[in-house]
């Protein structure tokens, strides 16, 4: 059934009506399931009761409630205390927080036109709501008074940090600006919120609209029968019965290119991917990129920073633009040099086959696989039958968590979900007590944004008495009915990675919601999840889940050795495509507003050339016009954080290896010193508490093969 679109006027009317009803007092008990605390286990949202039309009035009521609560705190006649100001702030806005978490999670995982329209309408209103709180002079005066006497308040460490954190949040949000500057800041924030939402929606809609139509089955040579069947089904669903349609994924590179034998089709797929958001039409994002970069730069200047990157990084563990630039500059030259050597090895195979063409971006995946086969006698198709989804999840991801932390998992079929593909698990702690609910949403669909991510429907907080409900989302292509879901090893690693985020949320044991789970600096949040990736290849774990989906046979030791020997393979490509995107993110966000030009693709080309990563066979992992991390997500000027966090991760992996590896003692240490602490302590101090040392980049260089050049190989 198609859900009718809600007009903007209808949305605002619903919001206004709801606000009026709040002021007047409800005449009847509420029926909106969003406006009452769920009675399901762990306060799981009642997905079977929630309808699209529930969100506008729920947002309106939640916003009105929060502003009333803020007003009461700000104008409390009693002198400010930690309890009547900071604790009261942490308790405020619960309805709005609940509604917004559910809404934002559904928009990411299972959107529709009605939710998209609500999202556009609400984005500037939510930005205005945040400004109304952060720029409330009476409230900030109370915070200033407490901050000035912070040493005399006798607070415990977590409470001390809460006072510092909230005071800092208010200052960074403009609380010290003049009234005129605050008015301009509010306008900037409202427009930015709208543009970011539009950018994200354009990316999702265009990735669906950019599927490549193929006329004949013969042109799909190299794909499996199940892949071809899925392409036929997609084409039929889009009115092209008898043809085939290849859906794109959100990154520049497309997994299907490794198998496609037809070079012309490979080129069509890659060119369709590269053209997203920059070829005209309703989803063109070029004007949005320019406007976002200018507005962010103007806002940063208003707040006293040289540029948006300086504003963002001042609140991260990196600290400064210079620190990030130095790290990226150190990594880029050896990465590109490795990529060029990898390209030379592929070109040798092309020439030996008398292909008659230079290696291009659409050839890389396929010929990298040929080099892998030649160099290591190994290709991904050999291992996929051993990586069946259910085995990976239950006997891999969950098994590792059991060995490290004593967790056990039990699937539930009695709780509502927002899509039939979603699975729900009870998570029990080592002592058998319920710890969390875990939602698994692994399959791709048109209504779901690309990539992989973890999110919290309910975050843990002792102050509120809440326990965690955490979800993991991947975008694995769903096979035809009756076919097994066989993963690539990259998809296996991604499942372990996202579960690392989930553990961060499930193990959270903090008092205040502001510090719950992954509420840590952006360039630290990826660290625990990247550490969890190590268990995907830990022999004891691998042998428990890597079982042939038909025979149950374990992954042979010889094949495992090939997997391990190939670990550094193609790292020049992997590192270069990532660094190119990270450098683009910094290039856009280290500009002053006056320096942001209108030629998006020209600026992108010049930035890549200046950084020394303009190697055509390896385009950036994301181009500017579909770079959601940078222009719609929470990673603006922060995409570097994956490799920044990998320095900590590689260090920690070495610590595990030196201290006995997969043991409960090691898992409990990581949980106690880091995973349970959320943002309640300084991030790097938590790293030192766990490892006993300071970060060292050497393990990362070794892992990625950036210390010295590997032999080029080839014929």
C-alpha positions as CSV (number, residue, x, y, z in Angstrom):
1,X,0.0,0.0,0.0
2,X,1.4,3.4,-1.0
3,X,1.4,5.8,2.0
4,X,0.0,9.3,1.0
5,X,2.3,12.2,1.2
6,X,1.7,14.6,4.0
7,X,1.8,18.2,2.8
8,X,4.1,20.7,4.6
9,X,1.0,22.6,5.7
10,X,-0.5,19.5,7.1
11,X,2.7,18.8,9.0
12,X,2.9,22.2,10.5
13,X,-0.8,22.2,11.2
14,X,-0.4,19.0,13.1
15,X,2.5,20.4,15.0
16,X,0.6,23.6,15.8
17,X,-2.5,21.7,16.8
18,X,-0.5,19.4,19.1
19,X,1.1,22.3,20.8
20,X,-2.3,23.9,21.3
21,X,-3.7,20.7,22.8
22,X,-0.7,20.5,25.2
23,X,-1.3,24.0,26.4
24,X,-5.0,23.3,26.9
25,X,-4.5,19.9,28.5
26,X,-5.7,16.7,26.9
27,X,-9.4,15.9,27.1
28,X,-8.9,12.2,26.6
29,X,-6.1,9.7,27.4
30,X,-3.3,9.8,24.8
31,X,-3.5,7.1,22.1
32,X,-0.2,8.0,20.4
33,X,2.2,5.2,21.2
34,X,5.2,7.6,21.0
35,X,3.9,9.7,23.8
36,X,4.0,7.0,26.5
37,X,7.0,4.9,27.7
38,X,6.9,1.5,26.1
39,X,6.0,-1.4,28.4
40,X,7.8,-3.9,26.2
41,X,11.1,-5.4,27.5
42,X,13.8,-2.8,27.8
43,X,11.3,-0.2,26.6
44,X,11.6,-1.6,23.0
45,X,9.5,0.7,20.8
46,X,6.1,-0.8,19.9
47,X,6.8,-0.9,16.1
48,X,3.5,-2.6,15.4
49,X,1.6,0.3,16.8
50,X,3.6,3.2,15.5
51,X,2.3,4.9,12.3
52,X,3.8,7.7,10.3
53,X,1.1,10.2,11.3
54,X,2.0,9.7,15.0
55,X,5.3,11.5,14.5
56,X,4.3,15.2,13.9
57,X,2.1,15.5,17.0
58,X,4.6,13.5,19.1
59,X,7.4,15.8,18.0
60,X,5.2,18.8,18.9
61,X,4.4,17.6,22.3
62,X,7.9,16.5,23.0
63,X,9.3,19.9,22.0
64,X,6.7,21.8,24.1
65,X,7.4,19.6,27.1
66,X,11.2,20.1,26.8
67,X,10.9,23.9,26.5
68,X,8.6,24.0,29.5
69,X,11.1,22.0,31.5
70,X,14.0,24.2,30.4
71,X,12.1,27.3,31.3
72,X,11.5,25.9,34.8
73,X,15.2,25.1,35.2
74,X,16.4,28.5,33.9
75,X,14.0,30.5,36.1
76,X,14.2,28.4,39.2
77,X,14.2,31.0,42.0
78,X,16.6,28.9,44.1
79,X,20.3,29.4,43.6
80,X,21.9,27.1,41.0
81,X,23.0,23.7,42.3
82,X,24.3,20.6,40.5
83,X,21.0,18.9,41.2
84,X,18.5,21.6,40.2
85,X,20.5,22.6,37.1
86,X,22.7,19.8,35.7
87,X,20.7,16.8,36.8
88,X,17.5,18.6,35.9
89,X,18.9,19.2,32.4
90,X,19.8,15.5,32.0
91,X,16.3,14.5,33.0
92,X,14.6,17.0,30.6
93,X,13.3,16.3,27.1
94,X,12.7,12.6,27.6
95,X,9.6,12.5,25.3
96,X,11.4,14.4,22.5
97,X,14.5,12.3,22.8
98,X,12.5,9.1,22.6
99,X,10.5,10.3,19.6
100,X,13.6,11.6,17.8
101,X,15.6,8.4,18.3
102,X,12.8,6.2,17.0
103,X,12.2,8.5,14.1
104,X,15.8,9.0,13.0
105,X,16.4,5.3,13.2
106,X,13.4,4.5,11.1
107,X,14.3,7.1,8.5
108,X,17.8,5.5,8.2
109,X,16.6,1.9,8.2
110,X,13.2,1.8,6.6
111,X,12.1,5.2,5.2
112,X,9.2,6.1,2.9
113,X,8.0,9.3,1.3
114,X,5.9,10.4,4.3
115,X,8.8,9.9,6.7
116,X,11.1,11.8,4.3
117,X,8.7,14.7,4.2
118,X,8.4,14.8,8.0
119,X,12.2,14.7,8.2
120,X,12.5,17.8,6.0
121,X,9.9,19.6,7.9
122,X,11.4,18.7,11.3
123,X,15.1,19.3,10.6
124,X,15.0,23.1,11.0
125,X,12.5,22.9,13.9
126,X,14.8,20.6,15.8
127,X,17.8,22.8,15.1
128,X,15.8,25.7,16.4
129,X,14.9,23.7,19.5
130,X,18.5,23.0,20.2
131,X,19.3,26.7,19.8
132,X,16.5,27.7,22.1
133,X,18.2,25.7,24.8
134,X,21.8,26.5,24.2
135,X,21.2,30.2,23.7
136,X,18.9,30.6,26.7
137,X,20.7,33.4,28.7
138,X,19.1,32.6,32.0
139,X,20.0,28.9,31.7
140,X,23.6,29.7,30.7
141,X,24.0,32.1,33.6
142,X,23.3,29.2,36.0
143,X,25.8,27.0,34.2
144,X,28.4,29.7,34.4
145,X,27.9,30.2,38.1
146,X,28.3,26.4,38.7
147,X,31.3,26.2,36.4
148,X,33.0,29.0,38.2
149,X,32.8,27.2,41.5
150,X,33.3,23.7,40.1
151,X,36.3,23.0,42.4
152,X,34.2,23.7,45.5
153,X,31.2,21.6,44.7
154,X,32.5,18.3,46.0
155,X,31.4,16.4,42.9
156,X,32.3,12.8,42.0
157,X,34.5,12.4,38.8
158,X,31.6,11.6,36.5
159,X,29.6,14.6,37.8
160,X,32.6,16.9,37.4
161,X,33.0,15.8,33.8
162,X,29.3,16.3,33.2
163,X,29.5,19.9,34.3
164,X,32.6,20.5,32.1
165,X,31.0,18.8,29.2
166,X,27.6,20.6,29.3
167,X,29.3,24.0,29.9
168,X,31.6,23.3,26.9
169,X,28.6,22.2,24.7
170,X,26.9,25.5,25.5
171,X,29.9,27.6,24.7
172,X,30.5,25.7,21.4
173,X,26.9,26.2,20.6
174,X,27.2,30.0,20.8
175,X,26.1,30.8,24.4
176,X,28.7,33.6,24.7
177,X,27.9,35.3,21.5
178,X,26.1,38.7,21.2
179,X,22.4,38.7,20.6
180,X,22.9,39.7,16.9
181,X,25.4,36.9,16.4
182,X,23.1,34.5,18.0
183,X,20.3,35.5,15.7
184,X,22.6,34.8,12.7
185,X,23.7,31.5,14.2
186,X,20.1,30.4,14.6
187,X,19.5,31.1,10.9
188,X,22.7,29.2,9.9
189,X,21.7,26.2,12.0
190,X,18.2,26.1,10.5
191,X,19.4,26.2,7.0
192,X,22.2,23.7,7.5
193,X,19.7,21.2,9.1
194,X,17.5,21.5,6.0
195,X,20.3,21.2,3.5
196,X,21.9,18.2,5.3
197,X,18.5,16.4,5.3
198,X,18.0,17.1,1.6
199,X,21.5,15.9,0.7
200,X,20.9,12.6,2.5
201,X,17.6,12.1,0.8
202,X,19.1,12.9,-2.6
203,X,21.9,10.3,-2.1
204,X,19.4,7.5,-1.2
205,X,17.0,8.4,-4.0
206,X,19.7,8.6,-6.6
207,X,21.4,5.4,-5.6
208,X,18.1,3.7,-6.2
209,X,17.5,5.6,-9.5
210,X,21.0,4.9,-10.8
211,X,20.6,1.1,-11.1
212,X,22.2,0.0,-14.4
213,X,19.8,-1.7,-16.9
214,X,21.3,-4.6,-18.9
215,X,19.6,-6.1,-21.9
216,X,20.8,-9.7,-22.0
217,X,21.9,-12.4,-19.6
218,X,25.1,-12.9,-21.7
219,X,26.3,-9.5,-20.6
220,X,26.2,-10.6,-17.0
221,X,28.7,-13.4,-17.5
222,X,30.7,-14.0,-14.3
223,X,27.8,-13.4,-12.0
224,X,26.2,-16.3,-10.0
225,X,22.8,-17.6,-10.9
226,X,21.4,-16.1,-7.7
227,X,22.9,-12.6,-8.6
228,X,21.4,-12.8,-12.1
229,X,18.0,-13.9,-10.7
230,X,18.1,-10.9,-8.3
231,X,18.9,-8.6,-11.2
232,X,16.0,-10.0,-13.2
233,X,13.7,-9.5,-10.3
234,X,14.7,-5.9,-9.8
235,X,14.3,-5.2,-13.5
236,X,10.8,-6.7,-13.5
237,X,9.8,-4.7,-10.4
238,X,10.9,-1.5,-12.3
239,X,8.9,-2.3,-15.5
240,X,11.7,-4.0,-17.5
241,X,10.7,-7.6,-17.6
242,X,13.1,-9.8,-19.5
243,X,16.0,-7.5,-18.8
244,X,18.4,-7.2,-15.8
245,X,19.1,-4.4,-13.4
246,X,22.2,-3.9,-11.3
247,X,21.6,-1.9,-8.1
248,X,24.4,0.3,-6.9
249,X,25.8,0.6,-3.4
250,X,26.6,3.8,-1.7
251,X,30.4,3.7,-2.1
252,X,32.2,4.6,-5.3
253,X,33.5,1.0,-5.7
254,X,30.8,-1.6,-6.5
255,X,31.2,-5.2,-5.3
256,X,29.7,-6.6,-8.4
257,X,32.7,-5.4,-10.5
258,X,34.9,-8.2,-9.2
259,X,32.7,-10.8,-11.1
260,X,31.5,-9.1,-14.2
261,X,33.5,-10.3,-17.2
262,X,32.1,-7.8,-19.7
263,X,34.3,-4.7,-19.5
264,X,31.7,-2.4,-21.1
265,X,29.2,-3.3,-18.5
266,X,31.8,-2.8,-15.8
267,X,32.5,0.7,-17.1
268,X,28.8,1.5,-17.2
269,X,28.4,0.5,-13.6
270,X,31.4,2.5,-12.4
271,X,30.5,5.6,-14.5
272,X,27.0,5.5,-13.1
273,X,28.5,5.3,-9.6
274,X,30.9,8.2,-10.2
275,X,28.2,10.4,-11.7
276,X,25.9,10.4,-8.7
277,X,24.9,13.8,-7.6
278,X,26.9,15.6,-10.3
279,X,25.1,15.0,-13.6
280,X,22.2,17.4,-13.3
281,X,18.6,16.5,-12.5
282,X,16.6,16.5,-9.3
283,X,19.2,14.7,-7.3
284,X,22.2,16.9,-8.2
285,X,24.0,17.8,-5.0
286,X,26.6,20.2,-6.3
287,X,24.8,23.4,-5.1
288,X,24.2,21.7,-1.7
289,X,27.9,20.9,-1.3
290,X,28.8,24.5,-2.0
291,X,26.2,26.0,0.3
292,X,26.9,23.6,3.1
293,X,30.6,24.3,2.9
294,X,30.0,28.1,3.0
295,X,27.5,28.0,5.8
296,X,29.7,25.8,8.0
297,X,32.7,28.0,7.4
298,X,30.6,31.1,8.3
299,X,29.3,29.5,11.4
300,X,32.8,28.5,12.5
301,X,34.0,32.1,12.0
302,X,31.1,33.4,14.0
303,X,32.1,31.0,16.9
304,X,35.7,32.2,16.7
305,X,37.4,29.4,14.7
306,X,39.5,29.6,11.5
307,X,37.3,27.1,9.7
308,X,34.8,24.4,10.2
309,X,37.5,21.7,10.5
310,X,39.2,23.7,13.3
311,X,35.8,24.0,15.1
312,X,35.1,20.2,14.8
313,X,38.7,19.1,15.7
314,X,38.9,21.2,18.8
315,X,36.5,18.9,20.5
316,X,38.1,15.6,19.2
317,X,41.1,13.7,20.5
318,X,43.1,15.0,17.4
319,X,42.7,18.5,18.8
320,X,44.0,20.5,15.8
321,X,43.8,20.7,12.0
322,X,47.6,20.4,12.0
323,X,47.6,17.1,13.7
324,X,45.1,15.6,11.2
325,X,46.9,17.1,8.2
326,X,50.2,15.7,9.5
327,X,48.9,12.2,9.9
328,X,47.2,12.1,6.5
329,X,50.2,13.6,4.8
330,X,52.4,10.9,6.3
331,X,50.1,8.1,5.1
332,X,49.3,9.3,1.6
333,X,52.6,8.9,-0.2
334,X,53.3,5.3,0.7
335,X,49.7,4.4,0.2
336,X,49.6,5.8,-3.4
337,X,53.0,4.2,-4.1
338,X,51.6,0.9,-3.1
339,X,48.5,1.4,-5.2
340,X,50.7,2.2,-8.2
341,X,52.6,-1.0,-7.7
342,X,49.4,-2.9,-7.4
343,X,48.2,-1.4,-10.6
344,X,51.4,-2.4,-12.4
345,X,50.9,-6.0,-11.3
346,X,47.4,-5.9,-12.7
347,X,48.5,-4.3,-16.0
348,X,51.0,-7.1,-16.4
349,X,48.1,-9.6,-16.4
350,X,46.1,-7.4,-18.8
351,X,49.0,-7.3,-21.2
352,X,49.7,-11.0,-20.9
353,X,46.0,-11.6,-21.7
354,X,46.4,-9.2,-24.7
355,X,43.6,-7.1,-23.3
356,X,44.8,-3.9,-25.0
357,X,43.7,-1.4,-22.4
358,X,45.2,0.4,-19.5
359,X,43.8,-0.5,-16.0
360,X,40.9,1.8,-15.1
361,X,38.8,2.1,-12.0
362,X,36.2,-0.3,-13.4
363,X,38.9,-2.9,-13.9
364,X,40.5,-2.8,-10.5
365,X,38.3,-5.2,-8.5
366,X,38.4,-7.8,-11.2
367,X,42.1,-7.7,-11.9
368,X,43.0,-7.3,-8.2
369,X,41.2,-10.7,-7.8
370,X,43.3,-12.2,-10.6
371,X,46.5,-11.0,-8.9
372,X,45.3,-12.4,-5.7
373,X,44.7,-15.7,-7.3
374,X,48.1,-15.7,-8.9
375,X,50.0,-14.5,-5.9
376,X,48.2,-16.4,-3.2
377,X,46.2,-19.1,-5.2
378,X,43.1,-17.6,-3.5
379,X,40.0,-15.7,-4.5
380,X,36.9,-14.7,-2.5
381,X,34.6,-17.2,-4.2
382,X,36.6,-20.0,-2.5
383,X,35.7,-18.8,1.0
384,X,32.1,-17.4,0.5
385,X,30.5,-20.9,1.0
386,X,32.1,-21.0,4.4
387,X,30.6,-17.6,5.5
388,X,26.9,-18.3,5.7
389,X,25.2,-15.5,7.5
390,X,23.6,-17.4,10.4
391,X,26.9,-19.2,11.2
392,X,28.8,-15.8,11.1
393,X,26.3,-14.2,13.5
394,X,25.7,-17.0,16.0
395,X,28.9,-19.0,15.8
396,X,31.2,-16.1,15.1
397,X,30.1,-12.7,16.3
398,X,28.1,-14.0,19.3
399,X,30.5,-16.8,20.1
400,X,33.4,-14.3,20.4
401,X,31.4,-12.2,22.7
402,X,30.7,-15.2,24.8
403,X,34.4,-16.2,25.1
404,X,35.5,-12.6,25.8
405,X,32.7,-11.4,28.1
406,X,30.6,-14.4,29.0
407,X,27.5,-13.1,27.1
408,X,24.8,-15.4,25.9
409,X,22.1,-14.7,23.3
410,X,18.6,-16.0,22.7
411,X,16.5,-15.1,19.7
412,X,13.0,-13.8,20.3
413,X,10.1,-14.0,18.0
414,X,7.4,-12.4,20.2
415,X,8.5,-8.8,19.9
416,X,7.4,-6.4,17.2
417,X,9.9,-5.2,14.5
418,X,9.8,-2.5,11.9
419,X,10.6,-4.9,9.0
420,X,10.3,-8.6,8.6
421,X,14.0,-9.0,8.0
422,X,14.8,-7.7,11.5
423,X,15.8,-10.2,14.2
424,X,15.7,-9.6,17.9
425,X,17.9,-11.2,20.6
426,X,17.9,-11.1,24.3
427,X,21.5,-10.5,25.6
428,X,22.3,-12.0,29.0
429,X,25.3,-11.0,31.0
430,X,27.9,-13.5,32.4
431,X,25.8,-13.9,35.6
432,X,22.7,-14.7,33.6
433,X,21.0,-11.4,34.2
434,X,19.4,-9.6,31.2
435,X,21.8,-7.0,29.8
436,X,20.2,-5.6,26.6
437,X,18.1,-6.2,23.5
438,X,19.9,-6.5,20.3
439,X,18.3,-5.9,16.9
440,X,19.9,-7.3,13.7
441,X,19.0,-5.7,10.4
442,X,21.5,-7.0,7.8
443,X,19.8,-7.0,4.4
444,X,19.8,-4.1,1.8
445,X,16.6,-2.6,0.6
446,X,15.7,0.5,-1.3
447,X,14.2,2.2,1.8
448,X,17.4,1.8,3.7
449,X,20.4,4.1,3.5
450,X,23.7,2.7,2.4
451,X,26.6,1.5,4.4
452,X,26.7,-0.1,7.8
453,X,26.0,1.4,11.2
454,X,25.0,0.9,14.8
455,X,22.3,2.8,16.7
456,X,20.6,2.9,20.0
457,X,16.8,2.9,20.3
458,X,17.2,3.1,24.1
459,X,20.5,4.2,25.6
460,X,21.6,3.1,29.1
461,X,21.6,5.6,32.0
462,X,21.4,4.9,35.7
463,X,19.8,8.3,36.3
464,X,16.8,7.4,34.1
465,X,16.7,3.7,34.9
466,X,17.1,2.8,31.2
467,X,18.8,-0.3,29.8
468,X,20.1,-0.5,26.2
469,X,18.3,-1.5,23.0
470,X,20.9,-1.5,20.3
471,X,20.6,-2.2,16.6
472,X,23.2,-3.1,13.9
473,X,22.5,-2.4,10.3
474,X,24.4,-3.8,7.2
475,X,23.5,-3.7,3.5
476,X,24.0,-7.3,2.4
477,X,22.2,-8.2,-0.8
478,X,19.3,-10.5,0.0
479,X,19.5,-13.7,-2.1
480,X,16.5,-15.2,-3.9
481,X,14.0,-17.1,-1.7
482,X,15.5,-20.4,-0.6
483,X,19.1,-19.5,-1.3
484,X,21.7,-19.1,1.4
485,X,23.1,-15.8,2.4
486,X,26.9,-16.2,1.7
487,X,29.1,-13.3,2.7
488,X,32.3,-11.9,1.4
489,X,35.0,-11.7,4.0
490,X,34.7,-7.9,4.0
491,X,31.0,-8.3,5.0
492,X,32.1,-10.7,7.8
493,X,34.5,-8.2,9.2
494,X,31.8,-5.5,8.9
495,X,29.5,-7.6,11.1
496,X,32.2,-7.9,13.7
497,X,32.9,-4.2,13.4
498,X,29.3,-3.0,14.0
499,X,29.0,-5.4,16.9
500,X,31.9,-3.7,18.5
501,X,29.8,-0.5,18.5
502,X,26.9,-2.6,19.9
503,X,29.1,-3.8,22.7
504,X,30.0,-0.2,23.5
505,X,26.3,0.6,23.9
506,X,25.3,-2.6,25.7
507,X,28.1,-2.5,28.2
508,X,27.5,1.2,29.0
509,X,27.4,1.7,32.8
510,X,27.2,5.4,33.4
511,X,24.9,7.6,35.4
512,X,24.2,10.4,32.9
513,X,22.6,10.0,29.5
514,X,25.1,12.5,28.0
515,X,27.8,9.9,28.4
516,X,26.0,6.8,27.4
517,X,27.5,4.2,25.1
518,X,29.1,5.7,22.0
519,X,28.8,9.4,23.2
520,X,32.5,9.8,22.9
521,X,34.7,12.0,20.6
522,X,34.0,11.1,16.9
523,X,37.6,10.1,16.3
524,X,37.4,7.7,19.3
525,X,34.1,6.1,18.6
526,X,35.4,3.8,15.9
527,X,38.2,2.5,18.1
528,X,36.3,-0.2,20.1
529,X,34.5,-1.4,17.0
530,X,37.8,-1.7,15.0
531,X,39.3,-3.7,17.9
532,X,36.4,-6.1,17.7
533,X,37.2,-6.8,14.0
534,X,40.3,-8.8,15.2
535,X,38.2,-11.7,16.3
536,X,36.9,-12.3,12.7
537,X,40.3,-13.8,11.9
538,X,41.2,-15.2,15.3
539,X,41.8,-18.9,14.6
540,X,39.6,-20.2,17.4
541,X,36.7,-18.0,16.4
542,X,37.1,-18.5,12.7
543,X,37.1,-22.3,13.1
544,X,33.8,-22.0,15.0
545,X,31.9,-20.2,12.4
546,X,33.6,-20.7,9.0
547,X,31.7,-23.8,8.0
548,X,30.6,-24.9,4.6
549,X,26.9,-24.1,4.3
550,X,26.2,-27.4,2.6
551,X,28.5,-29.9,4.2
552,X,29.3,-28.3,7.5
553,X,33.0,-28.9,6.8
554,X,35.4,-26.4,8.5
555,X,37.3,-23.9,6.4
556,X,40.4,-25.9,5.4
557,X,43.7,-24.9,7.1
558,X,45.3,-24.4,3.7
559,X,42.5,-22.0,2.7
560,X,42.8,-20.2,6.0
561,X,46.5,-19.8,5.4
562,X,45.8,-18.2,2.1
563,X,43.3,-15.8,3.7
564,X,46.0,-14.8,6.3
565,X,48.7,-14.5,3.6
566,X,46.5,-12.2,1.6
567,X,45.7,-9.9,4.5
568,X,47.9,-7.1,3.2
569,X,46.9,-7.6,-0.3
570,X,45.4,-4.6,-2.1
571,X,46.1,-2.4,0.9
572,X,47.5,0.3,-1.4
573,X,44.0,0.6,-3.0
574,X,42.1,0.3,0.3
575,X,44.2,3.0,2.0
576,X,44.4,5.3,-1.0
577,X,40.6,5.4,-1.7
578,X,39.9,6.0,2.0
579,X,42.6,8.7,2.3
580,X,41.3,10.4,-0.8
581,X,37.9,10.8,0.8
582,X,39.3,11.9,4.1
583,X,41.5,14.5,2.4
584,X,38.5,15.7,0.4
585,X,36.5,16.1,3.6
586,X,39.3,18.2,5.1
587,X,39.8,20.2,2.0
588,X,36.2,21.4,1.9
589,X,36.1,22.1,5.6
590,X,39.4,23.9,5.9
591,X,38.1,26.7,3.6
592,X,36.9,30.1,4.7
593,X,33.5,31.0,3.5
594,X,34.8,33.5,0.9
595,X,37.1,30.8,-0.6
596,X,34.4,28.3,-1.4
597,X,33.9,28.3,-5.1
598,X,31.0,27.0,-7.3
599,X,32.9,24.4,-9.3
600,X,32.6,21.4,-7.1
601,X,34.2,18.8,-9.3
602,X,37.0,21.2,-10.3
603,X,37.7,21.8,-6.6
604,X,37.6,18.1,-5.9
605,X,40.1,17.3,-8.7
606,X,42.5,20.1,-7.6
607,X,42.3,19.0,-3.9
608,X,43.1,15.4,-4.8
609,X,46.0,16.5,-7.0
610,X,47.4,18.8,-4.3
611,X,47.3,16.0,-1.8
612,X,49.0,13.6,-4.1
613,X,46.2,11.1,-4.3
614,X,44.9,11.9,-7.8
615,X,45.4,8.4,-9.2
616,X,42.5,7.7,-11.7
617,X,42.3,3.9,-11.2
618,X,41.6,4.6,-7.5
619,X,38.9,7.2,-7.2
620,X,37.9,8.4,-3.7
621,X,35.7,6.0,-1.7
622,X,33.1,8.8,-1.8
623,X,33.0,11.7,-4.2
624,X,31.9,15.0,-2.8
625,X,28.3,14.8,-4.2
626,X,27.5,11.5,-2.5
627,X,29.7,11.9,0.5
628,X,27.0,11.5,3.2
629,X,29.5,11.2,6.0
630,X,30.8,14.7,5.3
631,X,27.7,16.5,4.1
632,X,24.7,14.9,5.9
633,X,26.0,12.6,8.6
634,X,27.9,13.4,11.8
635,X,31.4,13.1,10.2
636,X,31.9,16.5,8.7
637,X,35.7,17.2,9.0
638,X,35.8,13.9,10.8
639,X,36.1,11.2,8.2
640,X,39.8,11.0,9.1
641,X,38.6,9.4,12.4
642,X,38.5,5.8,11.0
643,X,42.2,5.7,10.4
644,X,43.0,7.9,13.5
645,X,41.1,5.3,15.6
646,X,42.9,2.5,13.7
647,X,46.1,3.7,15.3
648,X,44.6,3.0,18.7
649,X,43.0,-0.2,17.4
650,X,46.3,-1.7,15.9
651,X,48.0,-0.9,19.2
652,X,45.3,-2.6,21.2
653,X,45.4,-5.7,18.9
654,X,49.1,-6.0,19.7
655,X,48.2,-5.7,23.4
656,X,45.7,-8.6,23.2
657,X,48.3,-10.8,21.4
658,X,50.9,-10.1,24.0
659,X,48.5,-10.8,26.9
660,X,47.0,-14.2,25.9
661,X,44.5,-13.1,23.3
662,X,41.0,-14.5,23.6
663,X,40.4,-14.7,27.4
664,X,37.7,-13.6,29.8
665,X,40.3,-11.7,31.7
666,X,41.3,-9.6,28.7
667,X,37.6,-9.0,27.7
668,X,36.7,-8.0,31.2
669,X,39.6,-5.6,31.3
670,X,38.5,-3.9,28.1
671,X,34.9,-3.8,29.4
672,X,35.9,-2.3,32.8
673,X,38.4,0.3,31.6
674,X,36.7,1.4,28.4
675,X,33.5,-0.2,27.0
676,X,31.5,0.5,30.1
677,X,32.7,4.1,30.6
678,X,31.1,5.7,27.6
679,X,32.1,9.4,27.5
680,X,32.4,9.7,31.3
681,X,36.2,9.8,31.2
682,X,38.8,11.4,28.9
683,X,39.1,9.2,25.8
684,X,42.8,8.9,25.6
685,X,43.0,8.3,29.3
686,X,40.7,5.3,28.9
687,X,43.0,4.0,26.1
688,X,46.0,4.3,28.4
689,X,44.1,2.6,31.2
690,X,43.5,-0.3,29.0
691,X,46.8,-0.7,27.2
692,X,49.1,0.9,29.8
693,X,50.8,3.0,27.2
694,X,50.5,5.8,24.6
695,X,49.4,5.4,21.0
696,X,52.0,4.2,18.5
697,X,51.5,4.4,14.8
698,X,53.9,1.6,14.0
699,X,51.4,-1.3,14.3
700,X,49.1,0.5,11.9
701,X,51.9,0.9,9.3
702,X,52.8,-2.7,9.6
703,X,49.2,-3.9,9.3
704,X,48.6,-1.9,6.1
705,X,51.9,-2.8,4.6
706,X,53.0,0.9,4.5
707,X,56.5,0.3,5.9
708,X,58.1,-0.8,2.7
709,X,57.0,-1.7,-0.7
710,X,55.9,-5.3,-1.4
711,X,57.1,-6.9,-4.6
712,X,55.1,-5.9,-7.6
713,X,54.6,-9.4,-8.8
714,X,52.7,-10.1,-12.1
715,X,54.0,-11.7,-15.2
